[in-house]
Amino acid sequence: MTLTENGVRGLSNYYSSVFGPVGEGAALAAWSLLAEALRGHPSGAVVDLQPLDAEAPWVDSMATALRAAGYRVDRYFCFGNWYLPVAHACFSDYLRERPSPLRHSIERGRRRLQRAGHVLRILADAGPELEEEIAAFESVYQRSWKVPEPCAAFMPGLIRLAAAQGWLRLGVLRVQGEPVAAQAWLVHAGKANIYKLAYVEGFERFSPGSVLTAALMAHVMDVDRVREVDYLTGDDAYKKDWMSHRRERIGLIAFHPRRLRGLLAAARHFGGKALRSLRPSVPR
């Protein structure tokens, strides 16, 4: 956790997909000790932890401990998380169950790529091609629809670290030598995490994103034999075509009503929540 004059925050940032304790959750007594310590700390007027796994037992334990320490506690929605428990013997079985528009898009894209001349590479280690593929990834990202990274050095650093640890599955698709799609996946402990993806606008006729996702999905299912594939953050419509399940990531926020900063923050939070609930729904 980070302690600031504005309150206590979890060690999470723009790049975080989920925040929580490492290993098994502690007993309620441990969370009670933490809540009491936060209450007595100068930064403890407001505690805001996010994004959290809404189903994790420790979240309920932490909320209970904060209430017992005198805090007013609330939960709020952060984002949806689409994921796939892998129940298929192989990728081809999985692909047969995808929506027909997605399957046709992949098949059509593959045919057009074959005619145009393409190279699809999946890098899974820190070999001599790593720096070339990092440069390709950055080139695709800079020419895509994605907003610029808030920290330009983060993704190259993460890719190098993941490659050294054996977690990296970096896919790059080139058409006539030009990188047009790139995806960075992280594989660890039987789980494939789809961390970053982008493609260059103007190449949509090749369905580069879908073709590359299919290739990486085949790799993690047939080579890595993962148990789960996770899109991590966001409710983008296309994710439902690839995944089978959705869960939510939430925030846990707590206010100490006997501190002025906590009281004012609670008034803003709960007052705003009440006003939003009174707004008439807009007809669609």
VENGITA-V416112 format. One line per field, one symbol per residue. ss: DSSP state (2 for helix, 1 for strand, 0 for the rest). psi: psi as a letter, one per 30 degrees, with the letter a starting at -180 (. if undefined). burial: I if it has 24 or more other C-alpha atoms within 12 Angstrom, else O. A space follows every 10 residues. Layout:
ss->???
psi->???
burial->???
//
This chain:
ss->0111001110 0000000000 0000000222 2222222222 0000011111 1110002222 2222222200 1111111111 1111100000 2222220002 2222222222 2222220111 1110000002 2222222222 2200000000 0222222222 2222200111 1111100111 1111111100 1111111110 0002220222 2222222222 2200000111 0000000022 2200111111 1111110002 2222222222 2222222200 0000
psi->lkjlffakll ilaefkfkkl kkakklleee eeeeeeeeef kffgekkjkl kljffkefee eeeeeeefgg lkklllkdll jkljkjgkel eeeeefflke eeeeeeeeee eeeeefjlkj kjkgahaffe eeeeeeeeee efgafklkkf jffeeeeeee eeeefgfkjj kkkkjhfkkf kkkjlkkkhg kkkjekkllk kfgfffheee eeeeeeeeef efefhlfkkk fdkkhkefff fflflklkkl kjkkkjfgke eeeeeeeeee eeeeeeffkk kkk.
burial->OOOOOOIIII OOOOOOIIII OOOOOOOOOO IIOIIIOIIO OOIIIIIIII IIIIOIOIII IIIIIIIOII IIIIIOOIII IIIIOIOOOO IOOIIOOIOO OIIOIIIOII OOIOOOOIII IIIIIIOOOI OOIIOIIIII IIOIOOOOOO OOOOIIOIII OIIOOOIIII IIIIIOOIII IIIIIIIIOO IIIIIIIIII OOIOIIIIII IIIIIIIIII IOOIIIIIII IIIIOOOOIO IIIIOIIIII IIIIIIOOOO OIOOIIOOIO OOOOOOOOOO OOOO
//
